[in-house]
Amino acid sequence: LLSLPVSYIAGKMMIVRALYSQLNLIYIQPTQHPMAELDPEIRINFAPFTPMQLSDAKDKGNIDTILLGGGPVSPELELKLHSWKAAIYHGFGMTETLSHIALRRITGSEASAAYKVLPGVEISVDQRSCLVIRAPFLVMPVATNDVVDLQGDDAFIWRGRMDHVINSGGIKLFPEEIEKQLQPYINREFFIVGLPDAVLGEKVCLCIEGEAYSSEQQDNLTKKINQCLTKYQRPKVIYFEKDFSRTASGKIQRKATVERILNNRKNP
């Protein structure tokens, strides 16, 4: 099944897969809800989706294997997908590695928090604890900015991006880990970022898309934050921004969004 835009690499890769393996490629219009467009009578062996495309989807039981990519999978979505009949995987890869180099099973008895590398791929970490990838199809090793915990020689748990790490009072904090803890309590798009602070060096800030919460909503969120986060992880400031900056493919641009938020506060 091809339900991704062919103007982007993920869609192009599906066409190449189909041509190379002589597969029957079924194409439907790329939307946020492709499962609603898919005829339940058609049997699909393999289908790639973005996490957003499955956020509100219902399992029709007609897909054997699903590959998720293009963004993180929230704990809520992962829990929801546990009941699906398909074998669902989350891929790990980037432009520099040409394709996926590792997969993490989300459903079934093999479900795991760790990504397992594909055959022929070798991994290690550098002095920053960032993932280094070696593969026969790569001219040279790829040093990433992804901080990981190695699980033996062929698996790793992803912690976050080195370029997102917050150093607050000498404590290193990973925004992605904090975001995962907050996910059940914020029903909008949001992210954690570190902003300059005279005392701490960087302070943890929470950016939420949309109109500002009411006083009652903010109080309820603060209670949840105090319950699920350590004192170092708790946001010192909460910002609301009507619309986050995004790439053409829909990914949130954190840096551009933060610049807008700060500029709006300087020039109300």
Secondary structure, 3 states (H helix, E strand, C coil): CECCCCCCHHHHHHHHHHHHHCCCCCECCCCCCHHHHCCCCCCEEEEEECHHHHCCCCCCCCEEEEEECCCCCCHHHHHHHCCCCCEEEEEEECHHHCCEEEEEECCCCCCCCCEEECCCCEEEECCCCEEEEECCCCCCCEEEEEEEEECCCCEEEEEEEHHHCEEECCEEECHHHHHHHHHHHCCCCEEEEEEEECCCEEEEEEEEECCCCCHHHHHHHHHHHHHHCCCCCCCCEEEEECCCCECCCCCECHHHHHHHHHHHHHCC
